[in-house]
Amino acid sequence: MSFLTLRRSPVRWFVPFALTASVAMLLVRDRYWVGVWPETSAAAQIPAVLVSGLSAAAAAWSAGSAVRHGTVEQTIASALPRWRRELPGVTVTLFYFAMVSLAVQVVAFAFTIWMNPPGFGMWPGYVLMALVVTVLSVAFGHLVGKVLSGRFAAAVAGLTWFMGATYFGPSLELAVLKGPVYEEVDGLTIVVRFLSALALLALAVAIPPLGSLPWAAVGDSRSAFRRFQPLLLTSVVSVTLVLTATAIGSPISLRESKGEALCQGGERVVICLWPEHEKYRDMIAGIIHRAERLPLEFTIPSHFDEYGLSFRAFSSGSRDVDLTVDHVPYFVLMEGSIWSVSGPIAVEIVKHSLAFCEGDSGAKGEQLEEKAIELQDWLEAYLAGGGQPDYRTSASTERKDIASRAVDRANSGDTAAQLSWATTVIEDYNGAPCR
């Protein structure tokens, strides 16, 4: 591939828009991914899917260049085999869009590397996942460009690929929207997928035009076999790799912690995080500090784990996880949200602090039950340090009113009054009989 080929390629006009759109998609979203390698890696591979329609369109546009410029007869008369004439164009297209994908990775890398967090080893898997999508889209676009060979081939290839990738992508796991610390990209699976994508790209180049298929060939059988030997070879390799990738299964697998959990706590509670979530130490320290100030009427579980450290409620990929009934209370730290931590902790504390009625023995009256709900919502906001919840709920209007009242109480600023109110609620609730 020469520099002249790069300069003359019509695909270069697609690249600036693809690069701008990709970087914009990375930077306009929330920055929770900064400082956490798996989240950074996942955030950097998402634009590859969203701009893959452009790479498919560019490949189709490049493949149909001979038809648009009226040079079909000249290319047919060339002494070079057809696949060698197509190879520079498809290589240049792949090169350009692979560079776009890698450029986004570099931008994301620059945001996180200065914090030097653990977990960098998860990065290459997500990079390869993004490149798989790029290679597949170029292969699809090149094939469409050869079949249609018209001015609308690029639009058809781009729109068809984009709709297919967005609709079937989640079920095929072409990409991930998030990079939770308890999951990782399986190296063997993603390498096989990458090789399969390259084989399918080679197959798209090797497939001859419709009028040149084996059954349309003339001459002796040896000549026909030599003519279509590249097609046969790439077909066998492609089918083998695709079947292998399918048999291996999901590219996402569960992972074990590679280092010691980040545990911190006081006299009443210890909270542990994954090592990769080192940047949330101060946030967790604030929750612990506020929990330690709760009156003794609150019964606080002595230990909380981030999800995946000691318990998983489901299986992922090809690895099964034993479900455990008795486990340390856990929370899922979602997108850096302190509310995703304070909510589950508040639920566990209230569950251990209030003497709920068992079975069908009834409740303790509507007013006390509403107070119990308000207590939990207040505790969630109190542990979060106040403010407004960063999530939405589909609960009833009555339930939302209770939550709003609890959050307003947590934001009142008079901590001593809040704790006194919470103590009264616990005493009244626990002292009331079941009805």
N, C-alpha and C positions, 0 to 999 in steps of 0.2 A: 504494500500500500504506500504510494508515494505522496509527497506533500501536495503535488499538483492535483492528485485525485481528491484530496481533502478540500482544496480550494475550489475546485469546480463542482463539487457535489451540491445538487440542489437542496439536499437535506440541511445544509448549514443554516438555511433561513428558518427552519423549525426550532433550532437550538436555543437562540436567545429567549424566545417566549417560554420554552420548556424550562430553562434554567431559572428565569425570573419567577415563574409560577411555582416551581418546586421550592425555592428558597423562601418565597412568601408564605407558602403553606406551612413550612417549618416554623417560621418566626411569628406568625400572627396568632398561633394557638397559645394556650397557657404555657408558662415556662416551668411547670412542675418537673419536667423531664431533665432539666439542667442539674448536673451533679449526681445523677444516678445512671450508671452505664446501661443497664438493660432498658430503662425508659428512654434514654438518649438514642440508643441503637434503634429501638422500635419507632420513635418519632422520625428518625432520619430515613427509614425505609418506606414510610407511608406515601410520600410524594411520588415514588416510583410507580405505584399503582395508579395514582390519580392522573399522571401525565403519560401513562403507557398508551393511551389513545393517540397521543401525538407521535410517539415512536412508531406505532403501527401505521399511521397515516403517512409518515415520512418514508417508511420502508416501501409502502405501496406506490408512493409518488416516484421514488427512485427506480423501482422495478418497471414502471411504465414510461420511463423517460424516452426510450427508443421510439415508442408509438407516438408520443406527443411531438417529438422533433422530426418525425418522418424518416428515421434512419434504420428502419427494420431491415430493409434489403441489404444495406451495407453491413450490419452486424451479422446477418445470416451468412454473407459471403466471407466473413472473417475465417481465417485458418484456425483460430483458437476454438477449443470446445466451448459449447454454450455455457456450461457451468463456470468456466474460467472467466467468461465475459461478465457473468452476473456477480461473481465473488467480490470484486472491488467495491461495487455499489452497496451490497449488503454489509460488507465489513465496515465501510465508512459510516453507514447508518448506525450500526451497533456500537462503533467506537464513540461517536458523538453522544449518544444517549447513555452509554455506560459512563462517560465522563460527567454528564449531567448528574447522574445518580451518585457518583463518587464525590462530586463537588458539594452536594447537599450533605453527604456524610462528613466531609471535612468541616463544613460550617458547624454542624452539630458537635463534632469532635472538639472544635475550638471552644465552645461554650462550657464543656464539661472537664476537659483535660486539666485546666488550671486548678480545679478543686482536688484533683488527684484521688478520687474515690476508689474503693476496691471494686472488682467485678469487670475489669476491662476485657477479660477473656471471652465475655459474651458477645462482644462487638462483631467479630468476623462473621458469625452465623447470620446476623441480621443484614450485614452488607451483602452476603451471598444471596439471601432471600430477595433483596431488592433487584439484584442482577438477574435472577431467574425470571422475574416478571418482565424485565427489559428485553431479555433474549427471546422469550416466548412471544412478546408483542411484535418484535421485529420479524420473527419467522412468520407469524400470521399475516402481517402487513405485506411482506414480500410475496407470499403466496397469492393473496388477493390481488396485488398489483399485476402478477403474471396472468391471472385468470381473466380479470376485467380489462386491463390495459387501456383504460380510458381516463378522461379527465376527472371523473367522479370516483375513481378507484380509491383515492386517498380518503375522501370523506366516508365512503362505505367501510373501508378498513378501520378507520379511526373510531367511528361511532359504534360499529359492531363489536370491536374489541373492548371498548370502554364499557358498553352495556353488559357484555358477557363477563368481564372481569369484576365489575361491581356486583353483579347478580350471583355469579357462581364462585367468585373469589373467596368469600367467607367459608363456604362448604369445602372448597378445595384447599383452603389455608394457603392461598398465594401470598398473603401478607397478614400482619397482625396490627390491631389498632393500639394495643398497649403492650408494654414489656414488663409484666409483673416479675418480681424478684424470685418467685417460687417456680418460674418456668424458664426454659432456655431453648434455643434452636439446636436440634440434634445434628451434630456434625456430619455423620454418615448419610443421613437422610437428605440433608440439603445439598451435599456434594453430588449425590446420585441425581437429585432433581436438576441441578445445574448442568450436569453432563447430559441428561435427557433433553433439556432445553436446547443445548448446543446441537445435539443430534437431530432434533426436529428442525432447527434452523438449516442444518446441512441438507436435510431431506427436502425442505422448501426450495433450496437452490438446485438440488439434483433433479427434482421433478421437471420433466420437459413440458413444453406447451401441449395443449390438448391434441393437436394434430400430429404430434410426434411421439405419441405413446406406442408401446411395443406392438399392439395389434395393427397400428397404422404403418409400421415399418415395412420396407421392401428390401429385397436382397436375401442372401443366405442367412441361415440361423446363426452362424458364428459371428458375422458382422453385426447382427442385431444384438447378440449377447454382449459383445465388446462395447457397443454403443450405450447400452443401458446398465453396464456393470456398476458405475457409480451409484445409480438409483437403487439397484438391488442391495448393494452393500450398506448404504445409508439407511435403507428401509429396515434391514435386519437389525442393525445397531440401534436404531430409534425404537423399534418395537421392544427389543430386549431391555433397554434402559427404562422405558416408560413402564413396562410390566414390573421391573425391579423396584422402581420408585413407588408404584402403587402397592406392591407387596409389603414394603417397609412401613408404609403408613404415614402418620402425621409427622411433620417436621418439628413440632413443638412437644417437648417432653418435660416432665417434672425434674426438678433439680434439688440437690441437697446443698446445704450451706457449706461453702468452702472455707469458712473461717469461724471464729468464735462469735456467737451472738452478742450484740451490743446491749448489755443489760445495765440498767441503772434503777435506783429506787431509794426509798427511805425506810422508816421503821415499819410501815404498814403495807407497802406494796412495792413490787418490782415489776418493771415493764421491759421486755426484750424486743429488739429489732433485728432484722437481717443486717449483716455487715454492710451491704450495699446502700443501706439507708442511713448512713452515717450523718448526713446533713440534717436529719430530723432530731438529732440528740437534744437540742435546746427546746424544741417543741414538746418532746416527751418529758423533759425535765420540768417544764411548766405545768403539765398535767399532773405529774407526781406531786409537785409542790402544793397544788390546789387540793389534790386528794388527801394529802397528809393533814390538811387543815380541817377536814370534815369532822364533825363531832363524833364521839365514841358510839353514839346511837347508830351510826352507819357501820355495817359489817362489810369490809372491803376484802375481796379475794386477794390473797397474798402475792399472786403472780399472774401476769398477763403476757402472752406471746403474740408476736405478729404472725399472721396466718402463714402456715407452711413450715414454721420452725419445728413444731412438735405435733401438729395435727393438720390433716387435709380432709375435707369433707367429700371429695370426689376424686376420680382418677382422670389422668390426662395423657393423651398420646397412647403409647403402647405399654406404659407402666401402670400397674394396678397398685392402689394404695389401700392398706387395711384400714377400715373404718373403726375408730375407737370410740367407745361410749364415754368412758371417763377420760377427760382431757383437760389441759390447762385452758382457761378462758382465753379467747383470741379475738383479734380485730384485724380487719383488712385495711391497710393504709392505702387509700385510693387517691391518686393524683395529688399527693401532698396535703390532703385535706385534714385539718385537725378534727373536724367533725366526724370523719370516718373512724377516728380513734376514740374520741370522747363518747360517741353514741353507744357502741358496744360495751364500753367500760361502765357507763351509766346504767345500762340494762342489767349487767351482772351485779352491780352494787345494790340496786333497788331490789333485785330478786333475792339477794341474801339478807337484806335489811328489813323487809316487810314480811309479816306473817300472813301470807295469802291463804285463802280458804282452799282446801283440797277437794278435788272431785266435784260432785254435784251438791256439795253442802251449801252452795250459795255464796254471795258476796257480802260485803260489810256496809251495804247501803250506797246509793248512787253518789251522794256527796263525798264520802270517803274514797270511793273508787276514782272519782274525778281528781281528787287531791293526790292520789297515788300516781295517776298519769301525769299530773302537773309536776309532781316531785321528780319524776324521771326526766321530763323535758327540761326542767330547771337544772337538774344535775348535769345533763349533757351540755347545756350552754355554760354552766359554771365551770366545768372542767375544761371547756374550750377557751375559757378566758373572756367570755362575753361575745358580743357581736351577733350577727344574724346567720342562721344556717345557710350553708352554700349548696343545699339540695332542695328539691321540690318533692312534695308528697301528694298522693291522690286520696288522702284520708277525707273523712266527712268534714263538713263545715264546723260541727261541734268540736271535733278532734283538733282541727286547725286553730280554733279559738283558744282551746286549752294550751296548745303549744305556744301560741303568740303571747298569752298571758305569762307563761313560764319564762319565755325569753325576755320579756320586758322586765320581769322580776330580777333575772340574772344580770341585766344591764342597769339596774337601779343604782349601783355603786356602793350601797351600804352592805358590805359583806357580813358584818355581825348580825344585821337584821335578817338577812337571807338565811344564814345558818340557824338562827333561832327559829325562824318559820319552818325550815326543813326538819328540825328536831321535834317540833310540835306535831307536824304531820306524821312522823314515824311513831311517836308515842300514842297519838290518837288512833292511828290505824291498827297498831299492834294490840292496843287495849280494847278494841271493839270486838264483840263476838260475831261469828259467822251467822248469817240469817238463813 
